[in-house]
Amino acid sequence: MGRCKNRAHPDDLFRTSSNFVEALLSVESFIGLIWEPAAGHGDIVKALEAKNHIVVATDIRRHSKAFVLNRKHDFLKDQLFEAAYIVTNPPFKHLEAFMARALEGCYDKVCLLVRANVITDGEERSRFFRTPGQCPETVYFMPQRYVYRAGK
């Protein structure tokens, strides 16, 4: 993932290409309610809904007038919603907390769209894999590099 330091968003908000969601849906199936807890501008939600999935969209604040959240919700502090799945592009400054919080719930799948260096780089990798029960069951690498767009 590329990050423009001079345009970094204070909430670590980066938009997600629908290509990521389409690639995920080509290898994973979802039957039931999906929760997107860091919905931002709604890119993941719109891509999932375009494939007829039912999605609850929440975020710590409303980031776009063009996209309506189901409700404002602080994923790290507020009560977890009941849903079958979580699919999100978490704020990377809170990645470990998001991962741990998602694993507190009883979800069939937790899909975090994260940079490859979270898994491949030494320090990042050791933090990602050090806690029992937080190791990913499956990891998919995108064959193409899709550019994340800085949120506005």
C-alpha atoms as a printed R data frame, in Angstrom:
    type eleno elety resid chain resno       x       y      z
1   ATOM     1    CA   MET     A     1   0.000   0.000  0.000
2   ATOM     2    CA   GLY     A     2   1.328   3.401 -0.872
3   ATOM     3    CA   ARG     A     3   0.898   6.254  1.539
4   ATOM     4    CA   CYS     A     4   1.394   9.918  0.767
5   ATOM     5    CA   LYS     A     5   2.745  11.354  4.011
6   ATOM     6    CA   ASN     A     6   1.933  14.896  2.983
7   ATOM     7    CA   ARG     A     7  -1.717  13.904  2.455
8   ATOM     8    CA   ALA     A     8  -2.171  11.477  5.342
9   ATOM     9    CA   HIS     A     9  -5.636  11.632  6.863
10  ATOM    10    CA   PRO     A    10  -5.811  12.196 10.637
11  ATOM    11    CA   ASP     A    11  -8.089   9.165 11.027
12  ATOM    12    CA   ASP     A    12  -5.763   7.019  8.884
13  ATOM    13    CA   LEU     A    13  -8.533   6.918  6.285
14  ATOM    14    CA   PHE     A    14  -7.538   5.434  2.953
15  ATOM    15    CA   ARG     A    15 -10.040   4.472  0.294
16  ATOM    16    CA   THR     A    16 -10.295   0.875 -0.888
17  ATOM    17    CA   SER     A    17 -10.453  -0.184 -4.515
18  ATOM    18    CA   SER     A    18 -13.445  -2.368 -5.378
19  ATOM    19    CA   ASN     A    19 -10.890  -4.675 -7.027
20  ATOM    20    CA   PHE     A    20  -9.842  -5.855 -3.563
21  ATOM    21    CA   VAL     A    21 -13.402  -6.801 -2.691
22  ATOM    22    CA   GLU     A    22 -13.973  -8.491 -6.046
23  ATOM    23    CA   ALA     A    23 -10.772 -10.506 -5.566
24  ATOM    24    CA   LEU     A    24 -11.855 -11.471 -2.041
25  ATOM    25    CA   LEU     A    25 -15.282 -12.568 -3.283
26  ATOM    26    CA   SER     A    26 -13.645 -14.731 -5.941
27  ATOM    27    CA   VAL     A    27 -12.066 -16.915 -3.213
28  ATOM    28    CA   GLU     A    28 -14.345 -16.496 -0.176
29  ATOM    29    CA   SER     A    29 -18.099 -16.848  0.206
30  ATOM    30    CA   PHE     A    30 -20.323 -14.923  2.590
31  ATOM    31    CA   ILE     A    31 -23.868 -15.946  3.468
32  ATOM    32    CA   GLY     A    32 -25.374 -13.698  6.098
33  ATOM    33    CA   LEU     A    33 -24.819 -10.253  7.539
34  ATOM    34    CA   ILE     A    34 -21.449  -8.562  6.958
35  ATOM    35    CA   TRP     A    35 -20.224  -5.771  9.226
36  ATOM    36    CA   GLU     A    36 -17.856  -3.119  7.891
37  ATOM    37    CA   PRO     A    37 -16.705  -1.351 11.103
38  ATOM    38    CA   ALA     A    38 -14.370   1.171  9.423
39  ATOM    39    CA   ALA     A    39 -16.628   2.064  6.506
40  ATOM    40    CA   GLY     A    40 -15.085   5.439  5.698
41  ATOM    41    CA   HIS     A    41 -16.446   6.567  2.324
42  ATOM    42    CA   GLY     A    42 -18.266   3.249  1.843
43  ATOM    43    CA   ASP     A    43 -16.048   1.723 -0.842
44  ATOM    44    CA   ILE     A    44 -16.111  -1.805  0.614
45  ATOM    45    CA   VAL     A    45 -19.807  -1.553  1.491
46  ATOM    46    CA   LYS     A    46 -20.773  -0.448 -2.021
47  ATOM    47    CA   ALA     A    47 -18.691  -3.225 -3.605
48  ATOM    48    CA   LEU     A    48 -20.280  -5.874 -1.353
49  ATOM    49    CA   GLU     A    49 -23.791  -4.524 -1.892
50  ATOM    50    CA   ALA     A    50 -23.190  -4.532 -5.652
51  ATOM    51    CA   LYS     A    51 -22.812  -8.323 -5.277
52  ATOM    52    CA   ASN     A    52 -26.090  -8.505 -3.289
53  ATOM    53    CA   HIS     A    53 -24.576  -8.847  0.178
54  ATOM    54    CA   ILE     A    54 -26.268  -7.314  3.217
55  ATOM    55    CA   VAL     A    55 -23.845  -5.003  5.002
56  ATOM    56    CA   VAL     A    56 -23.963  -2.932  8.191
57  ATOM    57    CA   ALA     A    57 -21.719   0.118  7.767
58  ATOM    58    CA   THR     A    58 -20.298   1.842 10.822
59  ATOM    59    CA   ASP     A    59 -17.384   4.169 11.496
60  ATOM    60    CA   ILE     A    60 -16.126   6.404 14.254
61  ATOM    61    CA   ARG     A    61 -17.423   9.423 12.306
62  ATOM    62    CA   ARG     A    62 -19.127  10.258  9.057
63  ATOM    63    CA   HIS     A    63 -16.461  10.856  6.404
64  ATOM    64    CA   SER     A    64 -18.603  11.522  3.347
65  ATOM    65    CA   LYS     A    65 -21.822  13.358  2.604
66  ATOM    66    CA   ALA     A    66 -22.338  10.986 -0.330
67  ATOM    67    CA   PHE     A    67 -22.320   7.864  1.855
68  ATOM    68    CA   VAL     A    68 -24.644   7.298  4.794
69  ATOM    69    CA   LEU     A    69 -23.474   5.118  7.668
70  ATOM    70    CA   ASN     A    70 -25.956   2.836  9.390
71  ATOM    71    CA   ARG     A    71 -24.646   4.471 12.561
72  ATOM    72    CA   LYS     A    72 -21.613   6.088 14.140
73  ATOM    73    CA   HIS     A    73 -19.763   3.505 16.191
74  ATOM    74    CA   ASP     A    74 -16.318   3.239 17.771
75  ATOM    75    CA   PHE     A    75 -15.260  -0.308 16.956
76  ATOM    76    CA   LEU     A    76 -12.545  -0.321 19.608
77  ATOM    77    CA   LYS     A    77 -14.750   0.963 22.461
78  ATOM    78    CA   ASP     A    78 -18.429   0.329 21.731
79  ATOM    79    CA   GLN     A    79 -20.281  -2.976 21.991
80  ATOM    80    CA   LEU     A    80 -19.666  -5.383 19.124
81  ATOM    81    CA   PHE     A    81 -22.503  -5.958 16.657
82  ATOM    82    CA   GLU     A    82 -23.825  -9.399 15.928
83  ATOM    83    CA   ALA     A    83 -22.948 -10.322 12.365
84  ATOM    84    CA   ALA     A    84 -21.670 -13.405 10.602
85  ATOM    85    CA   TYR     A    85 -18.612 -11.653  9.157
86  ATOM    86    CA   ILE     A    86 -16.350  -8.639  9.390
87  ATOM    87    CA   VAL     A    87 -14.810  -7.269  6.200
88  ATOM    88    CA   THR     A    88 -12.800  -4.067  6.583
89  ATOM    89    CA   ASN     A    89  -9.776  -2.019  5.624
90  ATOM    90    CA   PRO     A    90  -8.809  -1.107  9.200
91  ATOM    91    CA   PRO     A    91  -6.932   2.058 10.122
92  ATOM    92    CA   PHE     A    92  -3.346   0.800 10.104
93  ATOM    93    CA   LYS     A    93  -2.354   2.827 13.141
94  ATOM    94    CA   HIS     A    94  -4.869   0.666 15.057
95  ATOM    95    CA   LEU     A    95  -4.352  -2.596 13.156
96  ATOM    96    CA   GLU     A    96  -3.443  -4.785 16.124
97  ATOM    97    CA   ALA     A    97  -6.292  -3.398 18.227
98  ATOM    98    CA   PHE     A    98  -8.754  -3.910 15.348
99  ATOM    99    CA   MET     A    99  -7.534  -7.462 14.850
100 ATOM   100    CA   ALA     A   100  -7.791  -8.315 18.559
101 ATOM   101    CA   ARG     A   101 -11.213  -6.676 18.884
102 ATOM   102    CA   ALA     A   102 -12.584  -8.494 15.830
103 ATOM   103    CA   LEU     A   103 -11.425 -11.795 17.279
104 ATOM   104    CA   GLU     A   104 -13.338 -11.084 20.515
105 ATOM   105    CA   GLY     A   105 -16.596 -11.518 18.608
106 ATOM   106    CA   CYS     A   106 -18.033 -14.790 17.385
107 ATOM   107    CA   TYR     A   107 -17.651 -14.187 13.681
108 ATOM   108    CA   ASP     A   108 -17.467 -16.902 11.035
109 ATOM   109    CA   LYS     A   109 -14.790 -14.920  9.184
110 ATOM   110    CA   VAL     A   110 -12.788 -11.792  9.832
111 ATOM   111    CA   CYS     A   111 -11.301 -10.355  6.648
112 ATOM   112    CA   LEU     A   112  -8.823  -7.529  7.111
113 ATOM   113    CA   LEU     A   113  -7.487  -5.919  3.963
114 ATOM   114    CA   VAL     A   114  -3.937  -5.066  4.991
115 ATOM   115    CA   ARG     A   115  -0.564  -4.307  3.447
116 ATOM   116    CA   ALA     A   116   1.616  -7.300  2.598
117 ATOM   117    CA   ASN     A   117   4.414  -6.045  4.854
118 ATOM   118    CA   VAL     A   118   2.199  -6.776  7.867
119 ATOM   119    CA   ILE     A   119   2.877 -10.419  7.114
120 ATOM   120    CA   THR     A   120   6.253 -10.325  5.388
121 ATOM   121    CA   ASP     A   121   8.355  -7.740  7.277
122 ATOM   122    CA   GLY     A   122  10.218  -8.786 10.422
123 ATOM   123    CA   GLU     A   123   8.894  -6.485 13.178
124 ATOM   124    CA   GLU     A   124   5.409  -6.134 11.674
125 ATOM   125    CA   ARG     A   125   5.231  -9.890 11.130
126 ATOM   126    CA   SER     A   126   6.265 -10.761 14.646
127 ATOM   127    CA   ARG     A   127   3.569  -8.484 16.128
128 ATOM   128    CA   PHE     A   128   0.939  -9.895 13.764
129 ATOM   129    CA   PHE     A   129   1.667 -13.522 14.621
130 ATOM   130    CA   ARG     A   130   2.784 -13.382 18.250
131 ATOM   131    CA   THR     A   131  -0.574 -13.756 19.989
132 ATOM   132    CA   PRO     A   132  -2.127 -17.239 19.951
133 ATOM   133    CA   GLY     A   133  -5.543 -17.212 18.305
134 ATOM   134    CA   GLN     A   134  -4.704 -14.170 16.206
135 ATOM   135    CA   CYS     A   135  -2.818 -15.919 13.441
136 ATOM   136    CA   PRO     A   136  -4.638 -15.755 10.129
137 ATOM   137    CA   GLU     A   137  -6.090 -19.011  8.904
138 ATOM   138    CA   THR     A   138  -5.764 -17.967  5.272
139 ATOM   139    CA   VAL     A   139  -3.713 -15.235  3.601
140 ATOM   140    CA   TYR     A   140  -4.316 -14.031  0.065
141 ATOM   141    CA   PHE     A   141  -1.831 -11.915 -1.827
142 ATOM   142    CA   MET     A   142  -3.106  -9.732 -4.626
143 ATOM   143    CA   PRO     A   143  -1.315 -10.426 -7.921
144 ATOM   144    CA   GLN     A   144  -1.657  -6.790 -8.910
145 ATOM   145    CA   ARG     A   145  -0.923  -3.681 -6.920
146 ATOM   146    CA   TYR     A   146  -4.020  -1.599 -6.482
147 ATOM   147    CA   VAL     A   147  -3.440   1.915 -5.258
148 ATOM   148    CA   TYR     A   148  -5.238   3.032 -2.122
149 ATOM   149    CA   ARG     A   149  -6.453   6.581 -2.399
150 ATOM   150    CA   ALA     A   150  -5.996   8.916  0.540
151 ATOM   151    CA   GLY     A   151  -9.356   9.850  2.077
152 ATOM   152    CA   LYS     A   152 -10.549  13.436  1.947
